[in-house]
Structure formats: C-alpha cells, structure tokens
C-alpha cells in the first residue's frame, strides 16, 4: 500500500512532496526501535517524550517517511507528512494496513472504573469454554489465540490493537475481549474500532489527574457508545447513576443489566458465601460461580450479556461461568493453612475499597473482623487519597496504611494525604511506609475467623519507588509472612 492509500482522508495537512504520498509502505511503527525498511513512522507526542526526537533513528532503520502531528521547526531532510491528529492518523493507517480485522472478528469491549479486567476475562473464558479460539487484551495480560504476550498498557496503541485483531483473525479466532480505558478513548488509541459489544460497568472517581473533572472522565467513557463508535450492542449497567446520561447510538442494540427490576439481564435469588455465588438470570438460566460477592454478580451479568449478544447460548454462558477459575489479583486468596482468610485485591479507589470490604463482610456474616491494608499511588490524583482513607477506616475493624507505587513522590507525603481521611474514624490504624513490613503487621494482627485484605496492587509483581521498578508481589510477601508466623 502507498502512503496516500493508508492516510487518505486521515487529516493530512502537508506532505514534503507529491512523491512522498506515493511511497510504498511495508510496515507501520510509532516506536523507532520497531521501524524497519519500508516502514512509515508516526512521531506523535507521548506523555513524557516527543516521538519526533526519534525520527532520525527510524529513518536510519529504513523508514521511508515520518508522520508528524505538528510541523517541525525546521523542515526535515527526510520525506515527511503533517497530520491534524497523530493517533487518529495512526488508527486509520493501521486499520487499512491490516485489512479491517475488526470487521472479521467480534470484539467485546469493556469500559468503566471497576470490573473491566474481571469482565474481559469472564467473557474470554466463556467463549473459550464454548470451543472458540479467542484473544484477550487487559490490564493483567494479553493472549492471542492462547499464546501469552506481555501487557504494556490497559489499552495499547491502535497499531497494536489492529495487529492483535489481525493475528486473531489469521489464527482462526472468533472473539477478542478487551478493556478500553478512558485514556485510550481520550487520546485516540481506539479511533475507528468496530466493536460487536461495548459494556459499561460503572463510574466512580479515578484518573482525575488526567481528566481533571468527573464530567470529562464520564465524557471519555461515554464516547464508546455514541455515534463515533456505534457498537452493534451497547450493554449498560442499569444500576449505575451515570448510565441514564449515556447517549447510545441509534444504530446500536441497547441491553441493560443489573439487580433492580426493569433490567434486561437481571440477577435474582442471589446466594453468596465462601463457596462463591449462586443466582438466577431471570428468565434465562441459573448461574454458579467460584467468584465471591455482589460485585461479581454485576461482572458476571455484564460478561453474560456481552456473550449472549454475540451469539452464545445461555447454556454455554452458564457452563463457562461455572468453569471460570477466577482472576489473578481480584479477591485472590493466599492459603497457607491459616485459620483466617488472606485476600489480595487490586482495589485502588475509594469505591473499589468499599466494594471489596463489603464482599468480606458478606463472607463473614457478622462474625470475625475485616483488616484492611491499603496505600495510594504517587504522581496520581491527590484528592482521592483521603477518600481512600475514609473508605478503609469507615468499614474496616483495623487498618494498615502503607505505600503503593510512590513513584517520584515522597511516600510519607502520600501517606499523610490518606491519613486525613482515615483519622475521621476511630478505627485502629497503623502507619508503616515499608509495604513488606506492613503486610507482616496486618497478618500478625489477624485472629481466627478474620479476613485480611491486601488492597491496591493485586496482580502486579512490582513496586515503583522513585525511578526504580523492583520486584514485589503482595501474594508472595503474604505467603512468607504466614510462614514466619508459624502457619505451615
């Protein structure tokens, strides 16, 4: 394909020459290290580095031209183009280069604050259990027709998405389940993507360091359901307060799910305990799952509605949910034979902390205590830190406040922000900046019948302190702490 065939109608405002538009293109790259002979290199600005700095490197590796979002101060000697929006242009080119793979497979997309990872893994698991080849893109990891790939972002760049979709198509896959983050929607990483089912899980405070206001955060999420994307099926949480404000494209089939009367896909007769969940999808099928707590009723309903909308039967859905083993770092148990429960969970917002504590309370049934460890990320929304402190202290019997990923911030300064909220309640509180020591402290505090919640990092196996990324797993540290305590 030529440059013009890839970028025609994609907002090209200047080309270095007519010949540049007719150059043949053998590949696309936005990372100069991935460029090669015949490639078209996209040099848009990143969050930390301007890709234009690497244009010469891409050319040296064989790239035929460079696409800029803003015209360079002095005209480059290499062939180049300037476009209105770099990521939109990349998405257009990627879709054309790979032959619109999103129209050959069914993409099931989840957006919202909480539940995206669980929802995508449930949908993927249900489809695989039904005998289909599938692919997955989410925070925890990627796989393409069963072959794992490392996760880079919750939602990668459009080039990666269309490449994964093409790989899925080419290996005989039918479904691609993926998270779509608000960042991806706001930055243009998913422009032009056709989804078979788009799911809205919920909206609570998060990412305001990027979006600045809840209105902007909501607007980014809501785009996935409007005319810009027009999913074949728009699947919305009927019980979330933001749902009525979502304007669904007239061409989309609307389905709602929830616990309240009126939802199209509704759960009734819910039983929850250490065994997991049992409930009925009204008028459809009975569900049994190893997942625990009411929050997972919503996750199962969302995945079930999405899978049904793309053609799976209710029997296939029920069987897939029952076979689903769980999600790494989402209410994941650490069992060393102790007489109390230790759980690792990714909860890193006040709403998520409230939800995971509520699940613990449901399991306890009024017996035993909830001991919650949490921390707040550095270089992120400071205003949510006291809210997280309030959520942990309000509903727990004992709280340990520690570090999460402090990044470039002083861990003590982050903790001080969260303490303001936690101190609004009389809940016993320990402050320990060293996360490993903090985990030992909360486990040593536990008694028979308690539930210990290690929140914030979930599946992550690292901690970012300053500019250094070190290996750190809450599950591994908890297992060591249990052994040190004498539990074998």
N, C-alpha and C positions, 0 to 999 in steps of 0.2 A: 504494500500500500504506500501511497505517497503522503507527504506532509499535508497536502491540501485535502486528501481523502479522509485523513484522520481528524483534521481540525476545521474543516469547512463548516461554517455556522457556529463555531465554538468561541466566537468573540475575538478573533484575530484583528488587531488594530494596526499592526505594522509588520512587515516582513523585510528582511535585509535586501531581498531581491526576488524577482519572479522565479528565478531558478530554485530558490530555497523552498518554495511551495511545491515544486515538482520533484524534490529529492525522495528517493525510495527509503522506506523505514523498515528495518528488520527487528526492532525491539523498542521498548519504552523503559525509561528509568527516571526516578526522582532522587535517587542516591547515586552519586557519581561512581561509587565503588561497584555498582551493579551495571554500569554502562559498558557497552562493547561496540564493535564495528557495526555501523549502520543504525545505531540507536538514536532516538530522539530524546533529549534530556530536558526535564522540566525543573527549572530553577526557581521555584516559588519560596517565599519566606516561611521558615519554620518557627516554632515557639521560642527557640533560643538562637538559631543560626540561619542566616540568609543563604539559601541554596545557590545564589549567584556566585558566591565565593568559590564554588566547586565546579563552575562551568568549564574552566580551562582543563581541569582534571578529566572531566567527562569527554571533552574533545580529544585530549591526549589518548584516551582509551578507545577512541574510534567513533564517538558520537558524530552524527552528520550535521546536527543543528541543536540550538538551545532555545527553549521556550521560557521567556521571562514574563513575570506579572507586571513589572514596572520597567520602563526603558532604562538601560544602564546609563550612567552619567556621560560616558564616552562610548561611541559605537564600537562594539567588539569587532575583531578582525574575522571571527568565525561566523558562519551563517546563523541567523537568529530570527526569532519572532517575538512579538509582544502581544499578550492577550489581556482581556479585561480581568479575568479571574483565573489564576493558575490552576487551582484544584478543580474547578469546573471544566477547564480545558483538558486536564489530565483524565477526568472521568469520561468525557466524551471520546477522547482518543482511545482509552483502554477498552471501552465497550465496543467500539468499532474494530479495534485490533483483534480482539478475541471473539468476534462474531456474535455479539449479543448473547452471551451464555445464560444470562438471567431470564431469557425467554424460553430456554430449552430445559431448565430445571425449575423446581418450585422452591423459592426462597421464603423461609419462615423467619420473620424478624421480630425481635422483642426490644421495646424501649420503655423507659420508666426509671425510677430511682432504685427500687429494690425488686429483686426477683428475676432479673434478666438472665443471670447465669444459670440459676436453677431451671427457669423456664426453657431456655435453649437446650440444656442437657436432657430435660424431660422429653421435649419434642424430638430431639435426635434419638434418644433411647427408644421411644415408642416406635418411630419409623424403622429403626434398625431391627427391633424385635419383630416387626411385621414383615421382615425379609428384604427390606430395601437397602441399597447402598446409599450412604449419606456422608455429608461433611458438616463440620462444626467450626464456628468462629465465636469464641467468647473470652472473657477475662482469664479463665483458668487455663485454656489451651485451645489449639486448633487441631483438627484432623481432617484429612482429605481421603474419603473412601476407606477409613480405618487406619490410615497412616498418620501418626502424630507429627505435628510441626510446632515449634515453639511459638507462644503468643507474644506479640510485640505490643500491640495496643488492644484495648477492648474492641474497638473497631479500627481496622487497618486502613491505609490509604486505598482509594478507589482502584488503583492499578492492582494491588494485592487481592482485593475482593473479586474483581473480574477475572483475574488469573485463577483464583481458587474455584470460582464458579465454572470456568472453562475446564479446569482439571477434573472437577466433579462430573461435568457433562461427558468428558472424554473417557472417564473410567467407568461409565455406565451408571453413575449416581443419579438419584431422583430428587433428593432433598438436600438443601443447605440451610441449617438453622444458625442464626447469628444474632448477636447483640448489636444494637445500633445506639451508640451513646449520643448525648446531647452535643458533645464536642464535635462528633462526626457530622451531625446534621448542621451545626452552625458553621463549620469550616468548609463544608462542601465535599467531604470524603465519600458520600453516598449518592451524589448527584446522578440522575438518570437510572438509578437502580429500580428494577421492576420486582416487587415482592408479591408472592402469592397470598401471604397472610402477614399482616402487621399487627402486633399486640402491644397494647398499652397496659402496663402493670399497675403503676401508681405514681404519685409525685409528692415528694417531701423535700425538705431543704437539703441541698447538696450542690457542690460546684459553683457556689456564688462568687468564688474568687475569679472564675472565668466569665460567668453570665451576668454577674453583678446584682441582678434582681430576680425574684421568683417569676415575674412576668416574662422576662427574657428566657429564662430556663424553660418555662412552660411552652413558649412560642417555638423554641427549637424542637422540643419533643413533638408538639402538635403538627409540625410540618409533615411528618411521616404519613399522616392520614389524610392530608389535603390534596388539592389538585397537582401539586408539584410531584407527587409520587403515585397517587391513586392506586393503592393496593387492591388486589382482587377482593380480599376480605379484610375489613377493619374490625379488630377484636378488642373491645374496651372493657375495663373493669367498671362494672355498673355501680360499685360501692365507693369509688374514689370521688372525692369532692371536685376534682378538676375535670372529670370526664364530661360533664354536660357542656363544657366550654370548647371541646374538641369539635372542629368543623370537618366532618368526614366528606370526602369527595363523592359527588352524586353517582359516580360510576362504581363505587365500592359497595360490596355487600356488608352491611353492619351486623355484627353479633356482639352481644354483651354477656358477661359472666359475673357471678357473684353469689352472695348468700341471701340477699334480700329478694322478696317477691318481685317479679317483673323481669328478672334477668333471663336471657335466652338460654344460657347454660348455668343452671343453679344447683348448688350443693344443699342437700337436706339430710337429716338423720345422721349428723356427724358424731363419730366416736373417736376420741383421741386419748392416747396413752403411751406407755413405753413400747408397746408393740408397733406404734405408728398411727396410721389413720384408717378409718373405715367410714365411708359415706356413700350416698346415692346421688348421682347426677339425675335430677328429676326427669322422669320420663325417658331416660336414655339407658343407663347402666349402673351397676354397683362398682365401687372403687375400693381397692385395698392397697395400702402403700406402707413402705417402711419409713417414709418421711414423717416427721412429727410436727404437731402444732397447727393452729388455724391458718397461719400464714402460708403453709404449704398446701392447704385446701385451695387457696387462690392460685398458687403456682401450678397445681395440677389442673385446675379448671382452665387456666389460660392455655396451657400446652394441649389439653384435650380439645378445646375449641379450635385451636390452630390446626391440629392434625385432622380433625373432622372436616374442616373447611377445605383441606387439600385432598380429601377423598378417602381417608381411613375410616373404617367402621368402628362403631362403639365397642364391639368385642375386641378388635385389635388394640384399641386405646386402653381398655381395662387391663388386658393382658400385659401390655407394655408398661403401664404404671406399676403393676404388681411386681414385675421383674426388675424394675429400676432400683439399683443398689444405693443410690444417694449421690451427693455432690461433695467433692473434696472441699473442706473448709467451710461447709454450710451445716451447722449443727452436727459437726463430726465428733464422734465420741473417742476419747482416749481411754482405753480399758486396760488396766494392769491388775485386775482382780480386786480393786479397792471397793469399799462399801459406800462410796459416794460417786456421783457422776461428774466426769470432767468433759467439757464440750469446747471445741474450737469453732469459732464462727467469725465470718467476715464483717459482721455489723460494724459500720464505721460512720454512722449518722445517728442523731438522737432518735429518729423514728425506728431505725433498724435495731438499736439497742433496746428500745421499748418492746419491739416485737419479739426479740429473742428471749428477753426476760419473761414476757407473757407466756411463751412456749414452755419455759422452765416451770413457771407457776402451774400451768396446766398439768404437767407431768407429775409435779409434787402432790397435787390435790390437797393442798393445805398442810402438808407435812414436810418438814425439812426447810432448810434455808437456801436462798439464792445468793451466791458470792460472785460478784462481777469484777473482772479486770478489764480496764479499757485505757486507751491513750488516744491522742489526736495527732493527725499528720501535720508536719511542718510545711511551710510555703503553700498553705491552703487557706480556705475561708476561716478566719479567726472567729467570726461571730457564732459559728456553730459549736465552738468548744464549750462555752458554759452551758449550752443546751444539751450537749452530750453528758456533761457532768450532772445536770439536773435529772436526765433520763436514767442514768445509772443509779444515782443515790435515791431517787424517789421510789423506785420499785424493787431495789435490792435490800438484802439484810446486812451486807458487808461489801465494801468497795475497795479495790486497789487501783490507784491511778498511777500510770506509768508512761513510758514513751512508746510511740508507734514508729513511724518513719519521720524523725525530726528534720531530715534533710538539712538545709542551711541554717535553720533556726536553733536557738538555744533551747534544749529540752526543758529546762526549768521554766523558761518564759512560757512555753506552750502549756505546761502543767499548771502554771499559775492562772492562765486563762480559763482552764477547765475547772479548777478548784472553786472559782467564784460561783459556778452553778451547783457543784456538789455540796458546798457548805450551806446551801439553802435548806438542807435537810439534816436531821440528826443521825443519819446512818453512819456507823463506824467507818472510818476512812483511813487508809494507809497510802502514803505517797512514797513511791520508790522509782526513781528515774531509770534504773537498770532493769530492763524488761525481764531478763532471766531471773534476777533476784525477786522481782515482783511476782513472777509465776510461782516460784518456790514458796513465797509468803502466802499467797492465796490458797495454794494446795495444802500447806501446813495448817492453815486455819480451818479447813474443812472437817466436818464430822460425819458420822454415818447418816445416810439419808439426804445429805445436802447435794446441791448442784453447783458446780464451779463453771462459770462462763468466761472463757478467754476470748475476748472480742477484738476485732479490728483488723487482724491480718489474715485470718482464715487460711486459704491455700498457699499464701505467699511463703516462700522459703528464704526470705532475705529481710534485711533491715538497712535503711539508708540513713547514715549518720554523717553529716557534713557532705562531702562529695564522695564518700566511700560506701560501697554496697557490700555488705557482709552476709554470710550465710546465717540464717536464723529461722527456725521453724517452731511455732508455738507447740505443735504436737510433739516434736522431738524433745523440747525442753520439758514439757509436762510429763512425758514418759520418764525422763531422767529424775525429775523431782519426785515422782511417785516411787521410784526405786529407792531414792535416798531416804524417803520417809519410812521405807520398810515394807512397802507393798510389793509382793512378788507375783 
